[in-house]
Structures are given as structure tokens and as C-alpha cells.
């Protein structure tokens, strides 16, 4: 009998992460734990069942350095490269990916999450929860999580098998065919719409210090998932005929959240906190004119504070985790004595995307940009996203010129161990004053945040009706947060489209958006057939001169690479499984 890998696994594996949560489970051998323990008919508090549900949350997208060799997904698009030329994530930008060596293969993980959800839904009624409404809330959360897992599958593979509520045994003969992309979309939307009334309200799960519900799947998170899903459905990859009804539906889904915020029903908001002063006039001296330095620094600090607080009202759904040092360890420049690995190297293509602080692209006439001082007077989000030569970190300025502490061998002299592009990641990291030891910080990955909802709305509304006042308002709110000027008036629909795509790139960098954006827009074939670039700095006395350099050749096969190949294991174990085109 055949066993489909996507549905395999025992109940004990589902609860392995929960053993430390309960004394009985600590003292009991793992192999003896079964569903009667988890779904205890005498447990009116539902302790073990709650822990089981909490474990399902661990299957949510984790972000950060989650891929092979602790790399980031955006090191496989045009925003970054991995520091090692042998890291597999760049197979997505070099065209070397295949169904045997599939980087970011989340097929098993998402179907495991679906299986755990179905086990929970099939057994939670056995537990006599005494708190009114709690069982309905738990069921709704589980179904919303399951909808998320299906979304993670279809954005990679298109249509996938819909399991429903079925729980297959380990040795069942399972050969399910793929459902259509449209059927999967309809299933996800139906689930989200059905459970939303039973989920916690956004005001109960958002941004309050010590809020025990923070991070749970709220009705606002369900609406955010629907917004993202419908935006993907309306995009060129899935909407080749440019059906404006699909764009209008995507705009409506995002607007429902915005309207609730404007009416005071939802507490979501763009974060403007500067609780942590990442930078000061001393550490930022020389990066902006004196007259605008304070405004520039405030913009950088407001942006970085989104990601350095345990909770805030901008984050709609985080992947919550304990305070840790992993983001710093894997991504900070390599020349500090505490030993960061500098794995994520932003490209020159990303750096060039950041405007000047006056709101002009660096290629625009009158921008004031010059390669001799390439980071001077730029969009504050550049310094909040990328570590470049001269940016302050910990106790000194970063040195990424050839022979500097953070690029000791220099451009082209090494294939791993230091930056390949002349840049390191800055976003998400919170620096302590110590150069020798790490301190744990909060690193909750933002699965959904309110800035994305504004961008989703602006994009969909612009495509549906054009660049109306509401489109401007959505984009300008994000720009105003970091003290950037508003967009120029009178933009055409095509011009606004370029602006919105630009804004998504600089605002959402390294939040696992760009990788999917260039696919759903069907522009990856243009961006990833050629070369990705970096910068080489040469120190002459006390002056660094810069030169733009080719770093890596890229290749993207548009005939097949907009969708992932079905993993080889699935193809070999299921005769009804159809491979995606041309793989």
C-alpha cells in the first residue's frame, strides 16, 4: 500500500513540542501518549488541547533565516544574494532549481499542519471546556490556520489536493488528484468567511504589552489573509485576462480592514514609536544635511521600531518566538568579535531603489545623488534595511571597503565568509552596546502588518479604477511615517503602478514579499535574466571610492519557474499527481 508523504506522521509527533508544557506529559514516555491524553474528557480547562492548538501555530511561516544553511528567501530573488556562492537558495535566481533539489519545499510541513488541524477538529468536542465560546473560538482558529497552510501551498504550486477534514492513517492508500487553483481559492475564502465571526477581535489580540492573546489568529488576521490571497488571484500570473472584477474584489478585501481602522473598530495603525533609539545625531552624523538630520533619524528609528518591539499595533499576525539572538548572529557584518555570519547580502539593485530624502529616484535629474557619497540623504528605510559602508553598528561604523574589517579579503577574492555584494542586512536587528557578546531580543516575524494592507489596497484600487485619491492616501501614509514626501500628483495608472511596486519593495524588503511579488506580476523573467550587482569600495587615505560591480549571473525560465515543481517524492508516490508545466 502506498503512503503519501504529505499526510504521514503519528499523533505523538504532533504533540512532541508540547511535552514540556504539562507535568503528566513530562513524566510519561512519548510513545504512550495518545489522543485520550491530549483531548481529555475530564479536563474542563482544556490544558493539553490548548497546547495542541498552540503547536499548530508553529507551522505558520517563520520568516528570517529559515532555509537551508540558515539563509533568507529573498536571497533567491533580486533583493539579495547569500554570502556563500554554494548556498542553494540562489538556485532560484540562477535557474538551477528542480524537483529533486527544491529549496523552500514546504509541501510536507504545510500538509503536516493540515493534518494536525484535522486531528484537533475531530477531537476537540471531547474536551468539556467550561469557558463559554472558547471551543468555537478554538475551532475557528484551527480552521483559519488550515486556510493559511493551503495558501502557502497554492502560492508555490498552484492547485493542490484538498484534504478537507479527512484524517488518513499512516498506511492508507492515498492517491489524491490536485484540485484546481480556483477551487483551492474558493475553499480558503469559504473557510475564512465561515470562521471569522468566531475569532477573537483584532482589539483583543493586538499590540498591547503583556497581552496574552497577542499572536493568535484574529478576525483581522483572517481578513488580512483574504486580502493577500485576493491580490494574488487578481495579479497577472493568475489573471492573464486582467479581469477588473478580481482587482475590485482585492481592493474591497483590503478596504474592509482600512474602513474598520478608520471607524475605530480595529486598533491597527502604522507604528510611529521611537521607544528604542537605534540611532542618534552622533551615530548618524554625515548621512543627511544638518537641517534635515533630525527628521531623517526619526524616520530610521520609527521604521526599525516596528521590528524591535515585542508587540505593536501595526503587526496583525506575527510568528511569535522567544527572545533570541539568531537574526543578529546569522546576518550582522562579519568583522565584529562576537562572530556574526553575514549570510544575507542585499544587492545594488535593492539599494538603488531607495529614493533620496527629497523624494527623487537616484537617476532623476536634480536628485543630488552621486556615487562618491552613495548613501547620503537617502530614504530612511535604506539605513533601516541595509548595512552599508559607514553605517553605525554596535560600537563602530561598518567597513565594507576592500580590506575593511567587514570585507577583509575584498571583492572577488572569496566565495563565502564575507559579503559578496558589499552590503549586509540591517532590518530586524537590534544592536546592543557590546561587540563581544550577544543579548537576546524580540524577533517576531511579521506575517501580516498594516502597511501591507495599505499597499494591497493601493495596488488593487489602482488596477481597478486608476490612481484616485484613496490610492494616494494609502501610499502616502506609509511614506509619511518615515518622513518621506508624498507622491507627485497627477500620476497615470501606469505611473502609479510603478510607484506602488517600488513602495512595496522598499517597505517590505526581507519580509518574504518580493520573492512572490515578482512572480505574481510576471516580471521575474525580466529581472532575473542577466546579472545582480554589488559595490566595491577602495580606501584611499581616509576616503572611500566606489565602483558598481557584477556579482552573480542570473537565469529564470519563464516557461516553468513561476510555479514550483511538484516534489519528486509526491510524483513518485501518487499516480494521480500531475506535475506543473515543463518541469
WOCORVEN-V579864 format. One record per residue. SS is DSSP state (a for helix, b for strand, c for the rest). PHI is phi as a letter, one per 40 degrees, with the letter a starting at -180 (* if undefined). BURIAL is # if it has 9 or more other C-alpha atoms within 8 Angstrom, else .. Layout:
ss = {SS:SS}
phi = {PHI:PHI}
burial = {BURIAL:BURIAL}
This chain:
ss = {c:c:c:c:a:a:a:c:c:c:a:a:a:a:c:a:a:a:a:a:a:c:a:a:a:a:a:c:c:a:a:a:c:c:a:a:a:a:c:c:c:c:c:c:c:c:a:a:a:a:a:a:a:a:a:a:a:c:c:c:c:c:c:c:c:c:c:a:a:a:c:c:a:a:a:a:c:c:c:b:b:b:c:c:c:c:c:a:a:a:a:a:a:a:c:c:c:c:c:c:c:c:c:c:c:c:a:a:a:a:a:a:a:a:a:a:a:a:a:a:a:a:a:a:a:a:c:c:c:c:c:c:c:a:a:a:a:a:a:a:a:a:a:a:a:a:a:a:a:a:a:a:a:a:a:a:a:c:c:c:c:c:c:c:c:c:c:c:c:c:c:c:c:c:c:c:c:c:c:c:a:a:a:a:a:a:a:a:a:a:a:a:a:a:a:a:a:a:c:c:c:a:a:a:a:c:c:c:c:c:c:c:c:c:c:c:c:c:a:a:a:a:a:a:a:a:a:a:a:a:a:a:a:a:c:c:c:c:c:c:c:c:c:a:a:a:a:a:a:a:a:a:a:a:a:a:a:a:a:a:a:a:c:c:c:c:c:c:c:c:c:c:c:c:c:c:c:c:c:c:c:c:c:c:c:c:c:c:c:a:a:a:a:a:a:a:a:a:a:a:a:a:a:a:a:a:a:a:c:c:c:c:c:c:b:b:b:b:b:c:c:c:c:b:c:a:a:a:a:a:a:c:c:c:c:c:c:c:c:c:c:c:c:b:b:b:c:a:a:a:a:a:a:c:c:b:c:c:c:c:c:c:c:c:c:c:c:c:c:c:a:a:a:c:c:c:c:b:c:a:a:a:a:c:c:b:b:c:c:c:c:b:b:c:c:b:b:c:c:c:b:c:c:b:c:c:b:c:c:c:c:c:c:c:c:c:c:c:c:c:c:c:c:b:b:c:c:c:c:c:c:c:c:c:c:c:c:c:c:c:b:c:c:c:b:b:b:b:b:a:a:a:a:a:a:a:a:a:a:a:a:a:a:a:a:c:c:c:a:a:a:a:a:a:a:a:a:a:a:a:a:c:c:c:c:c:c:c:c:c:c:c:a:a:a:a:a:a:a:a:a:a:a:a:a:a:a:a:c:c:c:c:c:a:a:a:a:a:a:a:c:c:c:a:a:a:a:c:c:b:b:b:b:b:b:b:b:b:b:b:c:c:b:b:b:b:b:b:b:b:b:b:b:b:c:c:c:c:c:c:c:c:c:c:c:c:c:a:a:a:a:a:a:c:c:c:c:c:c:c:c:c:c}
phi = {*:c:b:c:d:c:b:c:h:c:d:c:c:c:b:d:c:b:d:c:c:a:c:c:c:c:c:b:d:d:c:c:c:b:c:c:c:c:b:c:c:b:c:c:c:g:c:c:c:c:c:c:c:d:c:c:d:c:c:c:d:c:g:f:c:c:c:d:f:f:b:b:d:c:c:b:b:c:c:a:b:c:c:b:c:b:c:c:d:c:d:c:c:b:g:c:c:a:c:c:b:b:c:g:c:b:d:c:c:c:c:c:c:c:c:c:c:c:c:c:c:c:b:c:c:c:c:c:c:c:c:c:g:c:c:c:c:c:c:c:c:c:c:c:c:c:c:c:c:c:c:c:c:c:c:c:b:g:c:b:c:c:c:g:c:c:b:c:c:d:b:c:c:b:b:c:c:c:c:c:d:c:c:c:c:c:c:c:c:c:c:c:c:c:c:d:c:b:c:c:c:d:c:c:b:b:f:c:d:g:c:c:c:c:g:c:c:c:c:c:c:c:c:c:c:c:c:c:d:c:c:c:c:c:c:d:d:b:b:c:c:f:c:c:c:c:c:c:c:c:c:c:c:c:c:d:c:c:c:c:c:c:c:g:c:b:c:d:a:c:c:b:c:b:d:c:c:d:b:b:c:c:c:b:d:g:c:a:c:d:c:b:c:c:c:c:c:c:c:c:c:c:c:c:c:d:b:b:b:d:a:a:c:c:c:c:a:c:c:c:a:c:d:a:b:c:c:c:c:c:b:c:d:c:c:c:c:c:g:c:c:f:c:b:b:d:c:c:d:c:d:c:c:c:c:c:c:c:g:b:c:c:c:c:c:g:c:g:c:a:c:c:b:c:b:c:g:b:d:d:c:c:c:c:b:b:c:b:d:g:c:c:a:g:b:a:c:c:b:b:c:d:g:c:d:b:a:c:c:g:d:g:c:a:b:a:g:a:d:c:b:g:b:b:c:b:d:g:c:b:c:c:c:c:c:b:a:c:b:c:b:c:b:c:c:c:c:b:b:c:d:c:c:c:c:d:c:d:c:c:c:c:c:c:b:h:c:c:c:c:c:d:c:c:c:c:c:c:c:c:d:b:g:c:c:c:c:c:c:g:c:c:d:c:c:c:d:c:c:c:c:c:c:c:c:c:c:b:d:g:b:f:b:d:d:c:c:c:c:c:c:f:b:c:c:c:c:b:b:i:a:b:b:a:b:b:b:b:c:b:g:b:b:b:b:b:a:c:b:c:b:a:c:b:a:b:c:c:c:a:c:c:b:c:c:c:d:d:d:c:c:c:b:b:c:c:c:b:c:c:d:g:c}
burial = {.:.:#:#:#:#:#:#:.:.:#:#:.:#:#:.:.:#:#:.:.:#:.:.:#:#:.:.:.:.:.:.:#:.:#:.:.:#:#:#:#:.:#:#:.:#:.:#:#:.:#:#:#:.:#:#:.:.:#:#:.:.:#:#:#:#:#:#:.:#:#:#:#:#:#:#:#:#:#:#:#:#:#:#:.:.:#:.:#:#:#:#:#:#:#:.:#:.:#:.:.:#:#:.:.:.:#:#:#:#:#:#:#:#:#:#:#:#:#:#:#:.:#:#:.:.:#:#:#:.:.:.:.:.:#:.:#:#:#:#:#:#:#:#:#:#:#:#:#:#:#:#:#:#:#:.:#:#:#:#:.:.:.:.:.:.:.:.:.:#:.:#:.:.:#:.:#:#:#:#:#:.:#:#:#:.:.:#:#:.:#:#:.:.:#:#:.:#:#:#:#:#:.:.:#:#:#:#:.:.:#:.:.:#:#:.:#:#:#:#:#:#:#:#:#:#:#:#:#:#:#:#:#:#:#:#:#:#:#:.:.:.:#:#:.:#:#:#:#:#:#:#:#:#:#:.:#:#:.:#:#:.:.:.:.:#:#:#:.:#:#:.:.:#:.:.:.:.:#:.:#:.:.:#:.:.:#:#:.:.:.:.:#:#:.:#:#:#:#:#:#:#:#:#:#:#:#:#:#:.:#:#:#:#:#:#:#:#:#:.:.:.:.:#:#:.:#:#:#:#:#:#:#:#:#:#:.:.:.:#:#:#:#:#:#:#:#:#:#:#:#:.:#:#:#:#:#:#:#:#:#:#:.:.:.:.:#:.:#:.:.:.:.:.:.:#:#:#:#:#:#:#:#:#:#:#:#:#:#:.:#:#:.:#:.:.:#:#:#:#:#:#:#:#:#:#:#:#:.:#:#:.:.:#:#:#:#:#:#:#:#:#:#:#:#:#:#:#:#:.:.:.:.:.:#:.:.:#:.:.:#:#:#:#:#:#:#:#:#:#:#:#:#:#:#:#:#:#:#:#:#:#:#:#:.:#:#:.:.:.:#:#:.:#:#:#:.:#:#:#:#:#:#:#:#:.:.:.:.:.:#:.:#:.:.:#:#:.:.:#:.:#:#:#:#:#:.:#:#:#:#:#:#:#:#:#:.:#:#:#:#:#:#:#:#:.:.:#:#:.:#:#:#:#:#:#:#:#:#:.:.:.:.:#:#:#:.:#:.:#:#:.:#:#:#:#:.:.:.:#:.:#:#:#:#:#:#:.:.:#:#:.:#:#:.:.:#:.:.:#:.:.:.}
